[in-house]
Amino acid sequence: MILDEILILREISYKENDKILHALSKSSGKIQIISKGSKKTSSHLINASQIFAYSKSTLNVSRDMYILTSAQVLDNFYGLKNNMDAYYSASYILELISYVAQENQYDEKIFDMTVSVLSHLSKSTHGHDKLVAAYEIKLAAMLGYKPDFHHCLSCGSSLKGDGRFSIREGGVFCASCVNNGNGINVTYNEILTMDKILKSKFEDLGLIEVPKHIMGLIRKFLFYYIGRDNFTTLKLL
C-alpha cells in the first residue's frame, strides 16, 4: 500500500463502472491506475478520478497497474471550467507533461511546478499564455536544458547588448560573435525577459511584458529538446 500525491492526466472508461487513469505521481512518475466503481455517482472515488484532479491517494500495487482505494482531493482546479482559454492551456500542460514524464522516474520539483501552474491558470482571468511560456522554459531547465542568458556562447563574455539566440546550442551569441553560429536575433531586453521568466515565480509574472514572438521562441526551444511539436491541444490555443 502506498500513500502518494497524484494528478490525473487522462481518464478512460473501463468496463461498466470503472476507469483507467493515467496519472502523474509525486513519488513514482507517470503511472496507470484502475479506479473501481468510480463511474457510479455514489462512489467515494468519483471526484478523485476525473481529469485535473489533484489528490492525496492510497494506492495498492498490483502486477499490471496501481489500484486506487481512497483519495482526498486537494484541488480540482474548478476555475478552469469557467474560462475556456485557461482550460485549453491547462489541457496542453497535461498533454505536455504526459509526454515528457517517464514511468518510475519521479521528479518532485516538476510535479509541484505542474500543480502550481494549474492552480494559477484556474485562478487567472488573463495572461494564460504567459503562464504557459513560463512553464515551458522552466520545464526545459528542469529536464537539463537550461539556456544561458548571461554569457556569450562563443567568447564567454557577459551579455550586455543585443545578440543571437541559438536554440540548438542553448544560449546567446553576443553582438561581436553573431557570425560564429546560427540563431534568431534578439534584443537585450528580450534576453532579459526570457531570463526573468525563467527565474520568476508564477505569481510574479504579471509585471513582465512578454512579446508573442518570445513566447513562440521559448516553445520552439522546448520542442527542439523534447523532440516533439505536434501536440493535439495546441490547436485549441
Secondary structure by P-SEA (a helix, b strand, c coil): cbbbbbbbcccccccccbbbbbbbbcccccbbbbbcccccccccccccccccccccbbbbbcccbbbbcccccccccccccccaaaaaaaaaaaaaaaaacccccccaaaaaaaaaaaaaaaacccaaaaaaaaaaaaaaaaacccccccccccccccccbbbbbbccccbbbcccccccbbbbbbcaaaaaaaaaaacccccccccccccaaaaaaaaaaaaaaaccccccccccc
